[in-house]
Amino acid sequence: MAKWNLKQLRDSVEHLYGRDQRLAITPSLDSIEQRQGFASYHYQEAVRIITDATCTQDNDLQIALLFFGFDEEASRKFQQAGFQAAAHITACVQSMHTVADMLAHSLYYAFGMNLVEEKILAPHRIGIRAVYQRLPDGEVKEQVNVLVAHNDFVYLSALTNHSKHRSMVKANYSLDLTGEASSSHGLRFSGFEYDGERYPERWVKPTLESEYNRQAVLVVNIGQALNAALTSDN
């Protein structure tokens, strides 16, 4: 997988705006990779916990027995595993969503917006959508739009904001015996409504894996486009 040369970016920022600007951008740049690492860690922990709890149940009937509590001790452990997995999934979702805002801070300082009166934002308003509106036309802006306009990112944002500010969107272990679902059992996000939009139930695994991989590619694409844009300005 391609890499984003962060040293090149820091050097370009310092060359264009000075040492203080290099110092300003560094924490957000470091935080992007850290948040991606957190998201991966929490997701893998959720998978490990729930796999350990269900690995001896090799068919849907045995999973159903766990749900209905025919073996009290096994069901208790299963419910505890579900709780722990949901906690990790919540942390994973929040870290994935935060990557975009860490990226926004990096773009904000990389383009020197804090140094231009008409582009300055209050610290609490430096988010991906506000920064996007201030980006110069070009490849960086186009790639950011690809990141945030995608339906999976819109879903992730709604999921995060609903869980942070209204009520938790549950990520329970579910059993689907209709034969119509992509999987018969696993962690599944509950349906919810946010900002006038209704979001149906979704299986956790394909939702998070797809968006994590998409973000990982796009963050590098945006970073490489940003490096190229700043190098052309030098």
N, C-alpha and C positions, 0 to 999 in steps of 0.2 A: 504494500500500500504506500502511496506517495506520502511525503512528509511536508510539514509546514516549517520553514526555516525561521524560527523565532529570533535567533540572533540577528539575522539580516534585517528583520523588521525593527528590532530595537535600535540597531545601528542607523537605519534610515530615519526613524523618529528623532533620534538624537541629532542627526545631521540637519534635519529640517527645522526642528523646534528647540533644541537644546537639551542639556542634561536633565533638567527638571521634568521635562515631558517623558523622557525615557523612564525615569523613576515612577511617573504617574501611570504609565501603561503596564508596567511589569506585573503588578499584583493580579490584574484581570487576566493577562495572558497566562500566567501560572495557574490561575483558578480554572481555566477552561479544561486543561488536561486533568486537573485534580477532580473536577466534577464528573468528567467522563469516566474516570477511574472509580469514583464512588458509585456511579450508576451501574457500572459493570459488576462491581463487588456485591452490591445489594441484590441485583438480579440473580447472580450465581448462587448467593446464599439462599434466596427464596426457593430456587430450583432444587438445591441440595436438601433443604429441610423437608420440602414436600415430597421429594423422591424417596428420602429415607423413611418417611411415614407411610408411604404407599407401596414400596417396592415388593412387599410380600403379598400384596393383593393383586393378583395377575388377571383378574377379569372384572367386568362391571358389577356382577352380583356381589363379589367380595367388597368392592368399594361401597356399594349400596348398604351392605351390612354395617360398615363403619358409620355411615350417615345415621342409620336407625338405632345404633347403640346396642346391638345384640351382644357385643363384647364390651363391657363398660370400660375396662382398662385400655383396650385398644382404641376405643372411640375417644376416650379422654386424651390420649396421646395424639390422636389424629386432630382433634380440635385445637390442642396446644400448638401443633405444627402449623395448622392453618392460621392461627393468630400471629405466630412468628413470621411466617411467610408473607402475610399481608403487611406487617410492619416494614419488612424489607422492600416489598413492592412499592409501598408509599414513598419510602426514601429514594428508591430508584427513579420513580416518576418525577419527584421534585428536583432531583439532580439533573435529569435529562432536560427538564423545562428550564432550569437555571442556566444551562450552557448558553442558550441564546442571549440571555441578558449579560452574561460575562463577555460574550462576543461583542455585544453592543458597547460595553465600556471600552473594549479594546479598539473598536472602530472609532469611537468618540475621540479618544486621545490620539489615535493614529492619524486622523485627519485634522487634528488641531482644533476641533470644534470648541473646546473650552477656552480657546484663545481668540475667538471671533464673537463679538458681542451679540450678533443676531442669531448665532447658533448655540450659545451657551444654554445648558439645561441645569435645573436644580438637581442636586445629587439623586434625590428620590425619583426623578423623572427620566433618568438615563436607562431606557429600556430599548429593546430591539425595534419596536415600531416607531418610537420617537426619533431614534437615531437613523433609522431607514429613511425617514422623510428628509433628513438633512444630508444624506449621502450624495456625492456627485454622480451624475449619470455615468454608467460604464459597467464593466464586468462585475465589480464588487456588489453594486446595487442589484444587479440582475440575479446574482447567486444568492444574496440575502433573501430576495423575493421568493426564489425557489425553496429556500429553507422554511420560511414562515407562512407561505400561502398554501402549502400542501395540506390536504385534508387530515393527515395523521398528526401534523403539528397543531392544527386547529383543535383537534380532539384532545391532544396532550395538554394544551393550554386550558381548555375548558375543564378537563379532569382535575388538573392541578388547582386552578382557581376555585372550583366548587369545593374541593376537599379542604382547601386552606381557609376559605372565608364563609362557607355556608354549612356544609356537613360532609362527612367523609363519604366518598364513593367507595362502596365496599368492594373488596377483592376476595371473594369467598371461593372455597373449593366447591365446584359444581359438578353435578352428574346429569348428563343429557342422554336419554335413552330413546329419543325420537328417531335417531338415524339420519337426521337432517343437518346436524351440526358438523363442523369440521373435526371436532374431537368429542369423544363421549364423556370425558371427565378431565378436570383440571381447574386451575384458578381462572376465575372469570370476573371482569368488572361488571358491576350492576349498571343498569340503565339510569340515566339522569337527564335533567334539563338545565341548561345554562344559557343565559342571555337570549332567551326566546327560541333556542334550538334544542331539539330532543335528540339525545345520543343513546342508541340502543346498547344492549349488553355486548361485551366484546371479550373474547378469550385473551388472557394476559400475555401468554407466550408469543403468539405471532404479532400482537400489537406492539409490544416493547422491543422485540428483536428487530422487527422491520424498521421502526423509527430510530432505534439506536444506530443501526448500520447506515441508514440514510443520513443521519446527522453527522456521523463520523466522516463520511465522504465529503459532505458539503462544507464542514468546518475547514477541512484542508483546502478545498477548492476556493473558498472565500479568502483564506489566509494567503494562498499563492497569488490570487488576484490582487489582494491588498499589497503584498510585497512588490509585485510588478508595477502597481499604480504609484507607490511611493518612490520606487527606483526611478521611474520616468520623470518624477518631479525633482529629483536631485540634480 
